[in-house]
Amino acid sequence: MMMKLMLLVVFFTVMVVVGLYSRQHTTSVDGFVLGGRSVGPWLTAFAYGTSYFSAVVFVGYAGQFGWKYGLASTWIGIGNAVIGSLMAWVVLGRRTKVMTQHLNVKTMPDFFGERYGSKPLKVAASAIVFIFLVPYTASIYNGLSRLFEMAFDIPYTYCVVGMAVFTGIYVILGGYMATAINDFIQGIIMLIGIVAVIGAVLSGQGGFLDAIRKMAEIPSDVPITAGQPGAFTSFFGPDPLNLLGVVILTSLGTWGLPQMIGKFYAIRDEKAINTGTVISTLFACVVAGGSYFLGGFGRLFDDKAIYDAAGNVIFDSIIPHMLSSLPDILIGVVVVLVLSASMSTLASLVLTSSSTLTLDFLKDNVMKEMSEKKQVRTMRLLIVFFIVVSVVIALDPPTFIAQLMGISWGALAGAFLAPFLYGLYWKRVTKAAVWASFAGGVGITVSNMFLHYIASPINAGAIAMVAGLVIVPIVSVLTPKMDREKMDDIFQCYEEKVTITKRRSLEVK
């Protein structure tokens, strides 16, 4: 117990020290929100990865989808690495950096407002962020409750409040730079922890081959493959179609999430983008691939401890039950691992929410005159507000909030992904197309929450994203074009001539 407590004390102390160190970067809005747009590749890549993977993934999703799809759930981690990290950096990284710096925008709603010349679009986007991002922050705490109770016998309430307080301290003190440095430290913990845990869990089952053999003997209870032995060790698992929906939502979804895309606004230069692409992809391979691979062995730990009174599996209890037999030192590492993943995601979410509400809604709409100092002060106050709201929701979550958390990724990415992606590449995208994407993304996911015309909310989110990619070009072709001169001016940023060294580029003879 003393060793586990010491790990926590050291962890929280480092977080606060980093916050104090980073205060020098928070004197301006650009510094507080984007670290002065000069963040290096390692910090940006780890900030992207740690914002991507939280306790929701390690405890909730890995347990749930590992139980449903067996070892095939590893495809989700592979999809996260290839689509959610590698392709996101390649397709979005450079163009996002160049255009957002050219437009001098700091948030995703700000991008929509400037790129499409529409203040109402900016306000609507900020409302979508507020409605669907704030409840999502509450879900970050849920994956911690069972782990802390298992490891320390600490009540969930104390865990939630403690995590919120320390996250708030370092984000308020150091802004984006503090979160980026802490994300780097937390990312290293996650990498070491996931490798150690996988090794220990498989060792407890007699090694990798023995664990595979035992999994192959378990018959499928999924309707389409019911009774079939070996389904949980097959290439695509017992339910390939629903598995594909999960891959799309959790991988393609990052392309439209403001807390993820914001990392590209802040990166330093082209070299940093190229290096960051490699680092981010490798990080996702280990952390996401490792988490879902570990969850894929969940059925080997079938026990009454993971069922409720009605006999239903409690998915959030599967991973903690798998880890409960590990040595104390490893349990301590796991707790710090999940705490790291959760605090980094929470910090990214509250910073995104507060900056969006301040810069895209309050500034110029509610408060006409806001100096740089006042904007930073307002964002700090809103960080406190959002953390308090998330704690209140997490301590006593009503049913509709729990549902809302489940569809937040689908609604946000369904609304934002297509107009943001097309907006970086295609001059022809119109304001009407952006409104249609907002309506489609939010409409599909929210209406399905009540009408259930798509059985899985995960699949509903994936369909919302794909629908946006179809809706935007069709509506753009059918509606009046944007002002040609303005579009040429916006896209001129990609044609601007720059001088680089031979180390970065070879001359063409």
C-alpha positions as CSV (number, residue, x, y, z in Angstrom):
1,M,0.0,0.0,0.0
2,M,2.8,2.4,0.9
3,M,4.5,1.8,-2.5
4,K,1.2,2.5,-4.4
5,L,0.6,5.7,-2.4
6,M,4.2,6.9,-3.0
7,L,3.6,6.4,-6.7
8,L,0.5,8.6,-6.6
9,V,2.2,11.3,-4.5
10,V,5.2,11.5,-6.9
11,F,2.8,11.5,-9.9
12,F,0.6,14.4,-8.6
13,T,3.7,16.4,-7.4
14,V,5.2,16.2,-10.9
15,M,1.9,17.4,-12.5
16,V,1.8,20.5,-10.2
17,V,5.5,21.3,-10.7
18,V,5.0,21.2,-14.5
19,G,2.1,23.6,-14.2
20,L,4.2,26.1,-12.3
21,Y,7.1,25.7,-14.8
22,S,4.7,26.4,-17.7
23,R,3.3,29.7,-16.4
24,Q,5.7,31.7,-18.5
25,H,3.7,30.5,-21.6
26,T,0.3,31.8,-20.5
27,T,0.6,35.5,-20.8
28,S,-1.2,35.6,-24.1
29,V,-4.3,33.8,-25.6
30,D,-2.1,32.1,-28.2
31,G,0.3,31.0,-25.4
32,F,-2.5,29.7,-23.1
33,V,-4.5,27.9,-25.8
34,L,-1.9,26.8,-28.3
35,G,1.5,27.0,-26.5
36,G,2.5,29.9,-28.8
37,R,2.1,27.6,-31.9
38,S,5.6,26.4,-31.3
39,V,5.2,23.0,-29.7
40,G,7.7,20.3,-30.8
41,P,6.9,16.9,-32.3
42,W,7.4,14.7,-29.2
43,L,5.1,16.8,-27.0
44,T,2.5,17.2,-29.8
45,A,2.5,13.5,-30.7
46,F,2.2,12.4,-27.0
47,A,-0.5,15.1,-26.4
48,Y,-2.5,13.7,-29.4
49,G,-2.1,10.1,-28.2
50,T,-2.9,10.7,-24.5
51,S,-5.9,12.8,-25.4
52,Y,-7.1,10.0,-27.6
53,F,-6.8,7.2,-25.1
54,S,-8.3,7.5,-21.6
55,A,-9.8,5.2,-19.0
56,V,-12.8,5.0,-21.3
57,V,-10.6,3.0,-23.7
58,F,-8.4,1.1,-21.3
59,V,-11.2,0.0,-18.8
60,G,-14.5,0.5,-20.7
61,Y,-14.0,-0.1,-24.4
62,A,-11.2,-2.7,-24.0
63,G,-13.3,-4.7,-21.6
64,Q,-16.6,-4.3,-23.5
65,F,-15.3,-5.0,-27.0
66,G,-12.8,-7.6,-25.9
67,W,-15.6,-9.5,-24.3
68,K,-17.8,-9.2,-27.5
69,Y,-15.2,-9.8,-30.2
70,G,-12.4,-11.7,-28.5
71,L,-8.9,-11.3,-30.0
72,A,-10.4,-9.7,-33.1
73,S,-10.9,-6.5,-31.0
74,T,-7.2,-5.9,-31.6
75,W,-8.4,-4.6,-35.0
76,I,-9.8,-1.6,-33.2
77,G,-6.4,-0.7,-31.9
78,I,-4.9,-1.2,-35.3
79,G,-7.5,1.0,-36.8
80,N,-6.8,3.6,-34.2
81,A,-3.1,3.6,-35.1
82,V,-3.5,3.5,-38.9
83,I,-6.7,5.6,-39.5
84,G,-6.9,7.6,-36.2
85,S,-3.2,8.5,-36.0
86,L,-1.2,7.9,-39.1
87,M,-3.7,9.0,-41.7
88,A,-5.1,11.8,-39.6
89,W,-1.6,13.3,-39.3
90,V,-0.8,12.8,-43.0
91,V,-4.1,14.1,-44.4
92,L,-4.9,16.8,-41.8
93,G,-1.6,17.8,-40.1
94,R,0.2,20.1,-42.5
95,R,-2.9,21.7,-44.1
96,T,-4.5,22.3,-40.7
97,K,-1.3,24.0,-39.4
98,V,-0.9,26.2,-42.5
99,M,-4.6,27.3,-42.9
100,T,-5.4,27.9,-39.3
101,Q,-2.2,30.0,-38.9
102,H,-3.1,31.9,-42.0
103,L,-6.7,32.6,-40.8
104,N,-5.3,33.3,-37.2
105,V,-7.9,31.0,-35.7
106,K,-7.4,29.2,-32.4
107,T,-10.4,26.7,-32.1
108,M,-12.4,24.6,-34.5
109,P,-15.6,26.8,-34.3
110,D,-13.3,29.7,-35.0
111,F,-12.1,27.9,-38.1
112,F,-15.7,27.4,-39.4
113,G,-16.5,31.1,-38.8
114,E,-13.4,32.4,-40.7
115,R,-13.2,29.7,-43.4
116,Y,-16.9,30.1,-44.4
117,G,-17.3,33.7,-43.4
118,S,-20.2,33.0,-41.1
119,K,-20.5,34.1,-37.4
120,P,-23.7,32.0,-36.9
121,L,-21.7,28.9,-38.0
122,K,-19.1,29.8,-35.4
123,V,-21.7,30.1,-32.6
124,A,-23.5,27.0,-33.6
125,A,-20.3,25.0,-33.6
126,S,-19.3,26.3,-30.2
127,A,-22.8,25.2,-28.9
128,I,-22.3,21.7,-30.3
129,V,-18.9,21.5,-28.6
130,F,-20.3,22.6,-25.3
131,I,-23.3,20.3,-25.4
132,F,-21.4,17.1,-26.4
133,L,-17.9,17.7,-25.0
134,V,-18.8,18.6,-21.4
135,P,-20.8,15.5,-20.6
136,Y,-18.0,13.5,-22.2
137,T,-15.6,14.8,-19.6
138,A,-17.8,13.1,-16.9
139,S,-17.3,9.7,-18.5
140,I,-13.5,10.0,-18.0
141,Y,-13.9,9.5,-14.3
142,N,-16.0,6.3,-14.6
143,G,-13.2,4.0,-15.6
144,L,-11.2,4.9,-12.5
145,S,-13.8,4.1,-9.9
146,R,-13.4,0.3,-9.8
147,L,-9.6,0.4,-10.2
148,F,-9.2,2.7,-7.2
149,E,-11.6,0.7,-5.1
150,M,-9.7,-2.4,-6.0
151,A,-6.2,-1.0,-5.4
152,F,-6.7,1.4,-2.5
153,D,-10.2,0.8,-1.2
154,I,-10.7,4.5,-1.7
155,P,-14.3,5.7,-2.3
156,Y,-15.1,6.8,-5.9
157,T,-16.1,10.3,-4.7
158,Y,-12.6,11.0,-3.3
159,C,-11.0,9.7,-6.5
160,V,-13.1,11.9,-8.7
161,V,-12.5,15.1,-6.6
162,G,-8.8,14.5,-6.3
163,M,-8.3,13.9,-10.0
164,A,-10.3,17.0,-10.8
165,V,-8.4,19.2,-8.4
166,F,-5.0,18.3,-9.6
167,T,-6.0,18.4,-13.3
168,G,-7.5,21.9,-12.7
169,I,-4.3,23.1,-10.9
170,Y,-1.9,22.3,-13.7
171,V,-4.2,23.4,-16.6
172,I,-5.1,26.7,-15.0
173,L,-1.4,27.4,-14.1
174,G,0.2,26.4,-17.4
175,G,-2.5,26.1,-20.1
176,Y,-1.7,24.1,-23.2
177,M,2.1,23.9,-22.6
178,A,1.5,22.4,-19.2
179,T,-0.9,19.8,-20.6
180,A,1.6,19.0,-23.4
181,I,4.5,18.4,-21.0
182,N,2.4,16.4,-18.6
183,D,1.0,14.4,-21.5
184,F,4.5,13.5,-22.5
185,I,5.3,12.2,-19.0
186,Q,1.9,10.5,-18.8
187,G,2.4,8.9,-22.2
188,I,5.7,7.3,-21.1
189,I,3.9,5.8,-18.1
190,M,1.2,4.5,-20.4
191,L,3.7,2.8,-22.7
192,I,5.6,1.1,-19.9
193,G,2.5,0.2,-18.0
194,I,0.6,-1.5,-20.9
195,V,3.6,-3.7,-21.9
196,A,4.1,-4.8,-18.3
197,V,0.5,-5.5,-17.7
198,I,0.0,-7.6,-20.8
199,G,3.1,-9.6,-20.0
200,A,1.9,-10.3,-16.4
201,V,-1.7,-11.2,-17.4
202,L,-0.6,-13.7,-20.1
203,S,2.0,-15.1,-17.8
204,G,-0.8,-15.8,-15.2
205,Q,-2.6,-17.8,-17.9
206,G,0.4,-20.0,-18.7
207,G,1.8,-17.9,-21.4
208,F,0.5,-16.6,-24.8
209,L,0.0,-20.0,-26.5
210,D,-1.9,-21.4,-23.6
211,A,-4.1,-18.4,-23.3
212,I,-4.9,-18.7,-27.1
213,R,-5.8,-22.4,-26.7
214,K,-8.2,-21.7,-23.8
215,M,-9.8,-18.8,-25.7
216,A,-10.3,-21.1,-28.7
217,E,-12.3,-23.6,-26.6
218,I,-14.9,-21.0,-25.6
219,P,-18.1,-21.3,-27.8
220,S,-19.5,-18.1,-29.2
221,D,-22.7,-16.6,-27.6
222,V,-23.2,-14.0,-30.4
223,P,-26.4,-14.8,-32.4
224,I,-24.7,-15.0,-35.9
225,T,-22.0,-17.4,-34.6
226,A,-23.8,-19.0,-31.6
227,G,-22.2,-22.2,-30.3
228,Q,-19.2,-21.9,-32.7
229,P,-15.9,-22.7,-30.8
230,G,-12.9,-20.7,-31.9
231,A,-14.9,-17.6,-32.8
232,F,-13.2,-15.5,-30.2
233,T,-9.8,-16.3,-31.7
234,S,-10.8,-16.1,-35.4
235,F,-9.4,-13.4,-37.7
236,F,-12.5,-11.1,-37.7
237,G,-14.2,-12.4,-34.6
238,P,-17.8,-13.5,-34.1
239,D,-19.4,-10.3,-35.3
240,P,-17.4,-8.6,-38.1
241,L,-20.0,-6.0,-39.2
242,N,-20.4,-4.5,-35.7
243,L,-16.7,-4.7,-35.2
244,L,-16.2,-2.5,-38.3
245,G,-18.6,0.1,-36.9
246,V,-16.5,0.3,-33.8
247,V,-13.3,0.7,-35.8
248,I,-14.8,3.5,-37.9
249,L,-16.2,5.4,-34.9
250,T,-13.1,5.2,-32.7
251,S,-10.6,5.7,-35.6
252,L,-12.2,8.1,-38.1
253,G,-13.9,10.0,-35.3
254,T,-10.6,11.7,-34.2
255,W,-10.6,13.6,-37.5
256,G,-13.6,15.7,-36.4
257,L,-13.0,16.1,-32.6
258,P,-11.9,19.6,-31.6
259,Q,-9.7,18.5,-28.8
260,M,-7.7,16.3,-31.2
261,I,-7.5,18.7,-34.2
262,G,-6.3,21.5,-31.9
263,K,-3.0,19.7,-31.6
264,F,-2.2,20.5,-35.2
265,Y,-2.9,24.2,-34.6
266,A,-0.1,24.2,-32.0
267,I,2.7,22.2,-33.7
268,R,5.9,24.1,-34.6
269,D,6.7,23.3,-38.3
270,E,6.8,20.8,-41.1
271,K,9.7,18.8,-39.7
272,A,7.8,18.5,-36.4
273,I,4.7,17.2,-38.3
274,N,6.7,14.5,-40.1
275,T,8.4,13.3,-36.9
276,G,5.1,13.6,-34.9
277,T,3.4,11.4,-37.4
278,V,5.7,8.5,-36.7
279,I,5.7,9.0,-33.0
280,S,2.0,9.3,-32.7
281,T,1.4,6.1,-34.8
282,L,3.8,4.0,-32.8
283,F,2.3,5.3,-29.6
284,A,-1.2,4.3,-30.8
285,C,0.1,0.9,-31.8
286,V,1.4,0.1,-28.4
287,V,-1.3,1.8,-26.2
288,A,-4.5,1.2,-28.2
289,G,-3.4,-2.1,-29.8
290,G,-2.2,-3.3,-26.4
291,S,-5.4,-2.3,-24.6
292,Y,-7.7,-4.1,-27.0
293,F,-5.4,-7.1,-27.2
294,L,-5.5,-7.4,-23.4
295,G,-9.3,-7.0,-23.4
296,G,-9.5,-9.7,-26.0
297,F,-8.6,-12.3,-23.3
298,G,-11.4,-11.1,-21.0
299,R,-13.5,-14.3,-21.2
300,L,-10.7,-16.2,-19.6
301,F,-11.6,-14.3,-16.4
302,D,-15.3,-15.1,-16.4
303,D,-16.4,-14.9,-12.8
304,K,-19.4,-13.9,-10.8
305,A,-17.6,-10.7,-9.8
306,I,-18.2,-9.2,-13.2
307,Y,-22.0,-9.8,-13.2
308,D,-24.8,-7.7,-11.7
309,A,-27.7,-9.0,-9.7
310,A,-29.7,-9.6,-12.9
311,G,-26.9,-11.7,-14.4
312,N,-25.8,-9.1,-16.9
313,V,-22.0,-8.5,-17.6
314,I,-20.7,-5.3,-16.1
315,F,-18.2,-4.4,-18.9
316,D,-16.4,-1.8,-16.8
317,S,-15.5,-4.5,-14.2
318,I,-13.8,-6.9,-16.6
319,I,-10.4,-5.2,-16.9
320,P,-10.2,-4.4,-13.1
321,H,-11.1,-8.1,-12.3
322,M,-8.3,-9.3,-14.8
323,L,-5.8,-7.1,-13.0
324,S,-6.9,-7.8,-9.4
325,S,-4.5,-10.8,-9.0
326,L,-1.4,-8.9,-10.2
327,P,1.4,-8.1,-7.7
328,D,0.9,-4.8,-5.7
329,I,3.6,-2.9,-7.6
330,L,2.0,-3.7,-10.9
331,I,-1.4,-2.7,-9.7
332,G,0.1,0.6,-8.6
333,V,1.6,1.0,-12.1
334,V,-1.8,0.2,-13.7
335,V,-3.6,2.8,-11.5
336,V,-1.0,5.5,-12.4
337,L,-1.3,4.4,-16.0
338,V,-5.1,4.8,-16.1
339,L,-4.9,8.0,-14.0
340,S,-2.4,9.3,-16.6
341,A,-4.6,8.5,-19.5
342,S,-7.7,10.0,-17.8
343,M,-6.1,13.2,-16.6
344,S,-4.5,14.0,-20.0
345,T,-7.8,13.5,-21.7
346,L,-9.7,15.5,-19.1
347,A,-7.2,18.4,-19.3
348,S,-7.5,18.5,-23.1
349,L,-11.3,18.5,-22.9
350,V,-11.7,21.2,-20.3
351,L,-9.1,23.4,-22.1
352,T,-10.9,22.9,-25.4
353,S,-14.4,23.7,-23.8
354,S,-13.2,26.8,-22.0
355,S,-11.3,28.2,-25.0
356,T,-14.3,27.6,-27.3
357,L,-16.8,29.2,-25.0
358,T,-14.6,32.2,-24.4
359,L,-13.2,32.9,-27.9
360,D,-16.2,31.7,-30.0
361,F,-19.2,32.7,-27.9
362,L,-18.4,35.2,-25.1
363,K,-15.9,37.3,-27.1
364,D,-17.6,39.7,-29.5
365,N,-21.1,38.4,-28.6
366,V,-21.6,38.8,-24.9
367,M,-18.5,40.8,-24.0
368,K,-17.7,43.2,-26.8
369,E,-14.3,44.4,-25.3
370,M,-12.1,41.6,-24.1
371,S,-8.4,42.2,-23.7
372,E,-5.8,39.4,-24.0
373,K,-5.5,39.3,-20.2
374,K,-9.3,39.2,-19.7
375,Q,-9.7,36.4,-22.2
376,V,-7.0,34.3,-20.4
377,R,-8.6,35.1,-17.0
378,T,-12.1,34.1,-18.4
379,M,-10.7,30.8,-19.7
380,R,-9.2,30.0,-16.4
381,L,-12.5,30.7,-14.6
382,L,-14.4,28.5,-17.2
383,I,-11.9,25.7,-16.7
384,V,-12.9,25.6,-13.0
385,F,-16.6,25.8,-14.0
386,F,-16.3,22.9,-16.5
387,I,-14.3,20.7,-14.0
388,V,-17.0,21.3,-11.3
389,V,-19.8,20.5,-13.8
390,S,-18.0,17.3,-14.9
391,V,-17.5,16.3,-11.2
392,V,-21.2,16.9,-10.4
393,I,-22.3,14.8,-13.4
394,A,-19.8,12.0,-12.6
395,L,-20.8,11.7,-9.0
396,D,-24.5,11.3,-9.8
397,P,-25.0,10.7,-13.6
398,P,-28.6,10.7,-14.7
399,T,-29.6,8.2,-17.4
400,F,-29.8,10.7,-20.3
401,I,-26.3,12.0,-19.5
402,A,-24.9,8.5,-19.7
403,Q,-26.6,8.1,-23.1
404,L,-25.3,11.5,-24.2
405,M,-21.7,10.5,-23.3
406,G,-22.1,7.4,-25.5
407,I,-23.0,9.4,-28.6
408,S,-20.7,12.4,-28.0
409,W,-18.1,11.2,-30.4
410,G,-20.6,10.4,-33.1
411,A,-22.3,13.8,-32.8
412,L,-19.1,15.8,-32.7
413,A,-17.3,14.0,-35.5
414,G,-20.5,13.5,-37.5
415,A,-21.1,17.3,-37.5
416,F,-17.5,18.5,-37.9
417,L,-15.4,15.9,-39.8
418,A,-16.7,16.5,-43.3
419,P,-16.8,20.3,-43.4
420,F,-13.4,20.5,-41.7
421,L,-11.7,18.0,-44.0
422,Y,-13.3,19.3,-47.2
423,G,-12.7,22.9,-46.1
424,L,-8.9,22.3,-46.0
425,Y,-8.8,20.9,-49.6
426,W,-11.8,22.1,-51.6
427,K,-12.7,25.8,-52.3
428,R,-16.2,24.8,-53.5
429,V,-17.6,23.9,-50.0
430,T,-20.5,26.2,-49.1
431,K,-22.1,27.5,-45.9
432,A,-25.3,25.5,-46.6
433,A,-23.2,22.3,-46.8
434,V,-21.7,23.0,-43.4
435,W,-25.1,23.6,-41.9
436,A,-26.3,20.4,-43.5
437,S,-23.4,18.5,-42.0
438,F,-24.1,20.0,-38.5
439,A,-27.7,19.0,-38.8
440,G,-27.0,15.5,-40.1
441,G,-24.3,14.6,-37.5
442,V,-26.2,15.8,-34.5
443,G,-29.6,14.8,-35.9
444,I,-28.7,11.2,-36.7
445,T,-27.0,10.5,-33.3
446,V,-29.5,12.3,-31.1
447,S,-32.6,11.0,-32.9
448,N,-31.3,7.5,-32.7
449,M,-30.8,7.9,-29.0
450,F,-34.6,8.2,-28.7
451,L,-35.9,6.2,-31.7
452,H,-33.3,3.4,-31.8
453,Y,-33.7,2.9,-35.6
454,I,-30.0,1.9,-35.7
455,A,-29.5,-0.9,-33.1
456,S,-26.0,0.2,-32.0
457,P,-25.2,3.8,-31.0
458,I,-21.7,3.0,-32.1
459,N,-22.9,2.2,-35.6
460,A,-25.1,5.3,-35.5
461,G,-22.1,7.5,-34.9
462,A,-20.1,5.8,-37.7
463,I,-23.0,6.3,-40.1
464,A,-23.3,10.0,-39.1
465,M,-19.6,10.5,-40.0
466,V,-19.9,8.7,-43.4
467,A,-23.2,10.5,-44.1
468,G,-21.4,13.9,-43.6
469,L,-18.7,12.9,-46.1
470,V,-21.5,12.4,-48.7
471,I,-23.8,15.3,-47.7
472,V,-21.2,18.0,-47.9
473,P,-20.1,17.6,-51.5
474,I,-23.7,17.1,-52.7
475,V,-25.1,20.2,-51.0
476,S,-22.0,22.2,-52.0
477,V,-22.7,21.4,-55.7
478,L,-26.4,22.3,-55.4
479,T,-26.0,25.6,-53.5
480,P,-24.5,29.0,-54.5
481,K,-20.7,29.2,-54.5
482,M,-18.7,31.1,-51.9
483,D,-17.1,34.4,-53.0
484,R,-14.3,33.4,-55.4
485,E,-11.8,36.1,-54.4
486,K,-12.1,35.3,-50.7
487,M,-11.6,31.6,-51.4
488,D,-8.5,32.3,-53.5
489,D,-7.2,34.5,-50.7
490,I,-7.7,31.7,-48.1
491,F,-6.1,29.0,-50.2
492,Q,-3.2,31.2,-51.2
493,C,-1.6,30.2,-48.0
494,Y,-0.7,26.8,-49.6
495,E,1.0,28.5,-52.5
496,E,3.2,30.9,-50.4
497,K,6.9,30.4,-51.3
498,V,9.2,29.5,-48.5
499,T,13.0,28.7,-48.4
500,I,14.1,25.5,-46.8
501,T,17.5,23.7,-46.5
502,K,18.7,20.7,-48.5
503,R,18.4,18.7,-45.4
504,R,14.6,19.0,-45.7
505,S,14.3,18.9,-49.5
506,L,16.4,17.9,-52.6
507,E,16.8,20.3,-55.5
508,V,15.2,19.2,-58.8
509,K,17.6,19.6,-61.7
